[in-house]
């Protein structure tokens, strides 16, 4: 228990159970030690000062609360009087309906009374909602002020002081917003009344349009000011979310009336201008240009002024809507939601689309006419977008919009919508229902022709967009889809798969004839290269034919406005072409191997040509995988350009699996060709290897060559020249190096370490024979003995002077390096040294 300095008795503290959690926390934090107990009087004095200040603040708040309640009571009385007025008018209406009058004035008066009554009811509802929103925080104050128990008064009162300051700002902001929203609602109400009283005459229409434009301009200014205030509130006082939500609710109701009315007035104005013009209103002069009667260019005077004001009003509304969405979607992925089609351009395109549908419905079986008309309309009016409408969009400060681009994308969207709803379902129905082969073939031809028309149309409209300097970024799928009628496949991937199946079948049917023609496998085709300096492929003509077929499929795929769908299409329509080609290569090589085991020249040439055809195709696909088209597709799918750039062509790309299989095919059959030639060489060298006495000649002057070895050399040289004609340089180099390695191992293990005794004459004979062997390979390298490391090092060891060999007591790695023996082990060297016999 704490004591004062004069040891006066103190009152005991109340039981802990009677204290609130806030009071206990306060005592525990302030009086937690003996030193803290000594400072209790100072703490008490400080609390008394704060309590007095809080009491004064509480008194002021009570006074302000009383004022709010008084004003609330006056509003309630006003609402009550309004309801009484409504009831009185309803009673008058009931009496009028009970005793109907035949006088026209009475009926007209009743209509005016009904309008006034509806307006009064709406006004009452607005006042009620406003009062409820405005004084909801008053009830919150009443609840807060009723909590006053023990030490909690300190904390609650301090919170009220803070809320008092915020509440003053909230009240001021709420009053400002209420004034602005009231102006907006008054403008909307006036617009509705004007619409109800509008007469159908053209003169009244013009006057009414002018009046409505002025009203909308005032409402738009109030809307922009309101949006600026709300944006400021969100940034500075995010806790006022209920106030913002209440204002947004009222603004949404106002915009739900204002935007449709503005669009309706704009449509009426377009109709008075003569839009849409007749689709046959254009003609072509002698220079090939189109003369079009464009109502946008012919309007003059007051009518042009009205159109420009209506245009600016719609643009202003759209920009306001964009800002509101940006604020409301803050912190979310809002890119798609913010960029919407330009409303004023939609209002130009929609009537033209409706007029075009009447013609499109007649041309279901003639899609050429549909695309021709769609392009004609797009081209005829695209210049007016730049000359007349783009300055208005810039004046409205509607950022990020190009009228030319919006016009073209809206026309493309209209066409693609018609294709998706009317054309493609009919074509699919034909493909599914018809069973006769000829009819199905015709259906597939019609499908492919339709796709050709779509691709050609997309290129033409994209050219129109490019004429104004608009660059469609390949990195953004949204831009590609806006300018492509092939966007129908983005919405229906199953149609894309059907297209890929039809495309694949058509390509394979055409390719089958080329694959079955043996002349295409013998005659060399044109050397198709993608990069400068590519070596001569020596591939047969069939490789070029298959490459052209695959290139055609890839070129058609380039127009698909989606990276993922491009990849899917190539997997479905491109990869099977490569698999079919690879199967033919395997089949031809296996047939040649099965008939003669590759022992005759014809079979060797057949396999060599097939390997060259596969190698050419592999290098082509690898170059394709380095193309920007494929790199961009792979990057978009993987989402990591750095990783994709670190991989070689065989490890990335759409066709990486196919490239890997082609590489395996090439390596396997090059190895088989090398094995076949090596096997023939070994067969011819069998007697040469068995004759061990030839190495025991003692005279070093012998210059004779082994006959059987020379026959093997003739065989080897003939096969190599034959294979050089059939293989490209890279594959042939891989083959002869593999063959040299095999011959090197054969001679080394059969002769040099084959339990043979070498005298001086035998070493010289072996040297002469190997010189001939090395000479065979001099045509393809400068130092052929480097490709026979074991044999050349063994011969070098045999030629070592007698004194050096006999003085060598121990062979180790150091001795091997000092004597230039790099490819032999210590054991092999010792074994060769034991075979050397020196004359006395």
C-alpha positions, 0 to 999 in steps of 0.5 A: 500500500502506498503512503504519503510523506506525512504518513496520513492514513489513506483509503484502501483500493477497491477490490481488483474484481470491481476494476475494469481491465483498462483500470487494472492495466493502467495501475499495473503500468504506472505503480509497478515498483516502490519508486513508482509508489513514491510518485503517486501524488504527482500522478494523481495531480496530473490525472486531476488536471486531465480530468478537468480538461476532459470534463470541459470537452465533454460539456462542449460535446454535450452542447454540440450533441444537443444542437445536432439533436435539435436540427435532427428534430427539425428535419424529422418535422419537415419529413413528417410534413412532406409525408402529410402533403403526400397523403393529401395529394393521394387523397385528391388523386383517389377522389379524381379517380372515383369521379372521372371527368371527360374534360381533356384539361382534367386528364392533362392536369391529372398527368401533371399531378402524377408527375409532381407526386412522383417527384415529391415521393422521390424527394422525400426518399432522398431526404430520408436517406440523406438524414439517415446517412448524415446523423448515423454518427450522432448515434455513435456519439450517444453510445460512446458518451454513455460509457463512463465507469471508473478509470475508463473515463480517461481513455474514452474521453481522450478518444472523444477529443480526437474524434471531436477534431475529426468529426468537425472535418467530417461534418465539413466534408459531408456538407460539401459533398452533400451540396455537390451531390444535391446539384448532381441530383437536381441536374439529373431530375431536370434532365428526366423532366425534360425527357418526359415533356419532350415533343417529337418535332425537330425544332423542339428536339434541337432546343431540348438537346441544347438544354440537356447538354447544358444540364449535363455539362453542369452535372459533369462539372459537379461529378468531377469536383465530387470525385476530386473530393472523394479521392482526397478523402480516401488519401487523407482519411481512409477511415471515412469509408462509410461516408465515401460509400454513401456518396458513391451509392448516390453517384451511382444512382445518378449516373445510372440515369445520366449515362443512358440519357446522354447516350439516347440523346447522342443516338438521336443526334446521330440519326438527325445527321443521317447516320448510319449512311447507306452502305452503297453510298461510296464509289471508286474513282478512276484513281482507285480511291473511294468517294464516300458520303460521310455525314460527319464531314457534311454536318455544319452550323448548329448541328455540328456544334451540338454533335461536338458538345454531345461527343465531349459530354460522353467522353467526359462521362467515360473519363469520369467513370475511368477515374472512379473505377481506378479509385475503387479498384486501388490495390487490385489488378485494374488494367482490364477494367479501366480500358474500355471501348470508346463509347462515342465510337461504339455509337458509330459502329453499332448502327453500321453493324445492324445495317450490315447484318441484313447483308451478312445473313444473305452471304452465309455461303459466300464469306468473301462478300462478308469480309469485303463489306466489313473492310470497305466500311472500315476503310471508308470512314477511318480517315474521319476518325483522325481528322474530326474525332481525334481532336475532340477526344484530345480536347476531352482529355481522354488519355490512352485512346486513339479514334482510328484504333478504336474504330478499327477494333470496334469493326473487327469485334463486330465482324468476329461476333458475327462469325462466332454466332452465325458462320462457325456454328454452321461450318461445325455442323456440316463437319459433324453431320456429313458422313460422305467423304467428298462432302466432308472434304468440301467442308474442310476446304470451306473451313480453311478458306474461311481462315484464309479470309480471316488472316487476309482481313486481319493483315489489311486492317492492321495495315490501316492502323499502321498507316497512322503510326500506331504500333501494335506491341507484340508483347501485349495480347490485348492489342493483338486481339483488338485488331484480329478477327481470329480472336474467336479462337481465344474465346473457343479453344475447342474451335482452335483444336478443330482448326489444327486437326483440319490443317494437319490433315490437309498438310499431310494429304499434300505431303504424302505424295511428296514422301512417296516419290523416290525422286525427292529422296535422291535429287538434292533440293534447294538449300533453304537457309535462315542465316547467312553463311549456313553450310550446304545441307546436301539434303534431298528435295523431300527435306525442302518440301516438308520444310515448306509445309511446316513453314506454311503451318507456322505462318498461319499460326502467326496470326493467332492473337494469343501466345498460349494458343499459338503454342497449342496450335503448333503442338497440334498441327506442326509437331505431327508433321515432324513426327511423320517425316521422322518416321519416314526417315527411320523407315527408309534407313531400316529398309536399307539395313534390313536388305543388305546390312548396309554392305553395298553402296546403294544402301549406304547412299540411301542412309546417308541421304536420310541422315542429311535430310534429318540433319537439315531439318534439325538445324532448321528447327533450331534456327526457328527456335532462335526466331523472335516469334518462338522466343517471345512465345516461349518467354510469355509461357515460361515468364522468365526470359533470363532462364530461356536465354541461357538454354540452347535450342535443343533445351527450349522452344516449341519443338524441343522434343522433336529436335531431340529425336532428330538428334538421336536419329542422326547420331544413331545412324552416323554411328551405324555407318561408321560401324559398317565401314569399320567392320569391312575394314577389319575384315580386309585387315584380318590376314594383315593382323594375323601375319606376325612374322612380317614384324620380325624383319631385321633390315630397316631398308625394306620399303614393301607395303602389305598387300592386304593392308593396301586393299583395306586402304582402298576400301576405306578411301572409297567408302569415305568418298562415297559418304562424303557425297551423301553427308553434309560437312558437319555430319561427315566430319563426325563420321570420319573422326568416329571411324578414325577412333575405331581404326586406332583402337583396332590397330593398337590392340591387335598389333602394338600390344598383341604379343608381337615382337618388333624388329627394326625392319618390322617397325619400318614396315609398320611406319610405312603402312601407317603413313598410307593410313594417315594419308587417307585422312589428309583430305579432311585434316592437316595432321591426321596422326592426331586422330590416331593417338594410341597408334601414333604414340605406340609407333613413336615409342617403337622408334625410340633409340635402343640406348634410351629404352635400355637406360630406362629403369622405370617408366612413370608419368613424368617420363611419359610427359618428357618423351611426348607420350600423352595418350598411353598409360604406364602399363601400355608403354611397358608392354610395348617396350617389351615387344621391341627387339634390337639387333646385336 
